Amino acid sequence: MQQQYSPQRFSVLPPVIKNLLIINILVYLSTFFFRGVFGIELNDILGLRYPGASQFRFYQFITYMFAHGSFSHLFFNMFALWMFGNIIENVMGSKRFLLYYFVCGIGAALVHYAVGFLSIQPVAHAIDYVIANPSAENIMEFVAQHKFQLGQFAGPEIQNAFNAFKSSYSVLQYAPTDHAAIQTSLDFLAEYKEYYLNLPNVVGASGAIYGVLLAFGMLFPNSMIYLYFFIPMKAKWFVLAYGILELVSGFIDAGGNVAHFAHLGGMIFGLLLLLYWKKKGIIRRYN
């Protein structure tokens, strides 16, 4: 493989890969500048919010791919992009590779929030029901069924509202017709719904990178990848293992910080596009 796809025939750093690396690094460095100079969290603007949230913008389907939460997140994504993407861009061509990259990235976001819809939207509907049918019974039923997600990202306003809600909730337990306590509870639930819908914020190029990894496994299935730098594995089995791992992790680690279904979504959309191109005779297998 090293001789067949050597730098003498292929560019080690083709233009799309080079520009993607530059943009991702610049965006990451800009997060420190905007935070330090303007007090603005750039990832709050570029990251992809849930489509039903007030902070959602359509451009986030693109910008989220260029924002990263940590240096390690950026480094491993960019390393994988260069390692696998430079060969794929060389054989696909820059325009087709760029299209493939964005299809995988956008597809990853769609799959992630399609799955997220199943857990996010029922909570929003439950809150709407309580607000439309205010009673101590409905409030208590919601509290019994929902675990409030007020972690480190919750600001003082929502925390203060939550404290007021807890006091009102205690009142409702022995005075269920107390109108002031009911209204305080409803005010908090309306505020909490806004906070809850805006809480998910996806950043990172991982979904697109997993699509690139899939392309490598499909176009170069018998190429050897060295897992942990010394365990040899054919690319097709490596990609299959990663796909299964992400599927299983998506169910086991459903409440974690890693968007497993986004990774899987990038691979799914990449697979569909590659199969379409293969049918059209645009791409072929190389080994």
N, C-alpha and C positions, 0 to 999 in steps of 0.2 A: 504493500500500500504506500509506503514511504516513497518508493521510486516512481510508482505510477502517478501519484498526485503530488509531485514535488514543486517547490517554488519556481523552478525553471519554466514550468508549464502553467502554473496557477499563481495568482496573487496571494501572498500570505495575509495581506490586509486589504481585501477588496473594498470598494468605496462605500457600500451600504453599511457593512460591518464597521468600518472606520468611523463613519459619521454617527452611527448608533452609539458606539463607545464614547465618542466625544460628547454627544448630547447628554447621555446618561450621567457622565462624570460631572459635566457642567451644572446640570440640574441638582445633583447631590451637593455640590459645593455651594450652590446658590441658596440651599435651605439654611445654611449657617449664616450667610450674609443677610437674608431677609429676616431671620430670627433675631440676629444681633443688632441690626441697624433699625429695622422697622417694627420689630416685635410681631412679625407675621409668620405663621407656620405655613410654609409653602405647600407642604403635603396635604394640608386641609383644603387647599384650593385645587391642586392637581389630582389628588386621590379620587378614586371612583366611589361615589356614594350610592346608596340604594335608590333606584329610579323613583320611588315614591316619596323620597325625602326632600325637604325644602332646599337643601344645599346641593342637590343633584344638578349637574349641568351636562349636556350631551358631549361637550368637548372632553369630558373626563374619561370617556371610552378610549381616547387616544393618550391623553396626558398621564394617566395612571401608570402607563408602561414605562415612563421615564422618571418616576419618583420612587425612591427607595428609603426604607426605614432605618437602615444601619449600613456601616461600611461593609460588614461581612455579607449582607444581603446584596449589595451592589457588586462586590468583588466576585462572588461565586456566580452570579448571573452573567456578568460580563466575561468572566473566564469561560463559561460554558458557551456563550454566544460566539466568542472568538474560536474556541476549540472545535466546535461542530459547525458553526455558521459559515466560517470562511470557505470550507469545502462545498457546502450547499450553495452558497452564492456563486461560486466559480462554475458549478455545473448547471445551475438554473439560469444564471444571468441576474444582473443587479435588479432590474425592474420587476422580474417575476419573484425574486426572493423578497423584495420589499413588500410586495402585495401579499405574499405568503405570510410574512412576519406579522403584518397588521391583521390579517384574517384570523390568525391564531390568537393574537392578543385580544382582539375584540370578541372572538368566540369564547375565549376563556372567561371574559367578564360576563357574557350573556349566560353561560352555564352556571357560573358562581351565583349570580343573583336569581337565576331561575330556581336553583336549589334553595337559596336563601329565602325566596318568596314563601316557601312552605312553612318556614318557622317565623318569619317576620310579620307577614300579613295577618295571620290569625290573632296576634297580639294587638295589632292596630285595630282590627275589627272588634275585638273584645273591649278595648277602651272606648271605641265609638258607641258600642252598645250600652256601656255603663253611663256614659255622658248623656245619651238619648233617653235612658231609663234610670234616672238617679234614685238610688235607694241604698240604705245601709247594707241590705242583703246582697245587692249586686256588687257593691264595692268590696265587701268581704269575700265574695266568691271569686272575684278577680284576684285579690291578694292571695287567696289560697292556691290559685292555679298558676301564678306568675312569680318568678324570682326577679326582683328589680336589679337591673344592671347599672349600678351607680359606682363605678370604679374610679381609677386614678384620673380618667379623662373628664369626669363630671366636674363642672365649675361650681363656684360657690352659690350661684343663684339656684341651680337645680338641687343642690345639697340642702340649702335653706328651705326650699319648697318641700323637699322630702321630709325634713324634720317636722315642719308644720303639719304635713300629711299624717305622720306617725302619731302626733298628738291628737289630731282630729279622729283618727282611726280608733284610738283608745277611748275617746268620748263616745263614738258610735257603738262601741261594744256594750255600753250600759245605757245609752240614750240614742237609740237608732233613729229617732225622728228629729234630732238636733239639726236644724236647717243650716246653721253656720258651719258645723262640722262637715256636713254633706257638701256644701259649696266649696269649702277649702279642699276637700278631697277631689272634687271634680276639677278645680283649677289646677291642682297638681297633676292629675291624670292627663289633662290636655297638654300641659307643659312637658310631661314625661313622654308622651307620644311623639312630640316633636324631637325631643332628645333621642329617643330610642330609634327612630327612623334614620336619624343622621349619624348614629353611632358607628355603623359599619363603614369602614374607609379602606378600600383596597389599593395598595401601591405595589409596584414592582413589575419587572418584565418577565417574571417566572412563567406565566401562561404562554407567552410567545416563545420563550426559550424551550419549554417542553414540546412545543410544536416543531421547533428546529431539531430537537433531539429525535423526535419521531421521524422527521424527514431523513435524518442520517441513517436511522435504523432501517428505513424502507429502501433508500437508494443504495446503501452500502451494507446490506444485511449481514454479510460474512466478514466484515472488517472486525478486527479484534479491539476491544476496549478493555483497558486494564483498571478494574475496580480497585480503589484504594492504591493505585499505582503498581500493583503486583498480581492481582487476581485476573487472569484473562477470561474474557467473555465475549461472545459474538454480539455484534450490535443489535441484531434482531431480538435476542434473548434479553439483552440489557434493557431495551426499550419496553419489551413486554413486562419484565419484572417491575419496572418503574410505574407502568400504567396500572398494574394490579396493586402495587403498594399504595398509590395515590387513591385508588378506589376504596381500598380497605381503610386507609387512614381517614378518608372523608367521612366515613360512618363512625369510626372509633373516636376520632378527635374532632367531632362536629363543632364543639364550642371553642376550639383552639384559635391561635393567631395565624395559623398557616392555612391559606386558601387552597385546600387539596382539590376541590372540585373545579377550581379555576385552572389548575395544572392539567387536570383530566380534560377539561373543556378545550384547552389549547391543543391537546393531542387529538381530540375528536374532530375539531374543525380542520386541523392540519391533514388528518387522514382523509376526510371527505374531499378536500381540495386536491390532494395528491392522487386519489383514485380518479377524480374527474380529469385531471391532466394526463394521467396514464391512459385513460380511455381515449382521449383525444390524440394520443401519441406525442404529447409535448415533453414528457419526461420518461426516463427509463431507469431500470436498475443497472448499477455499475459493477456489482460483483455478487 
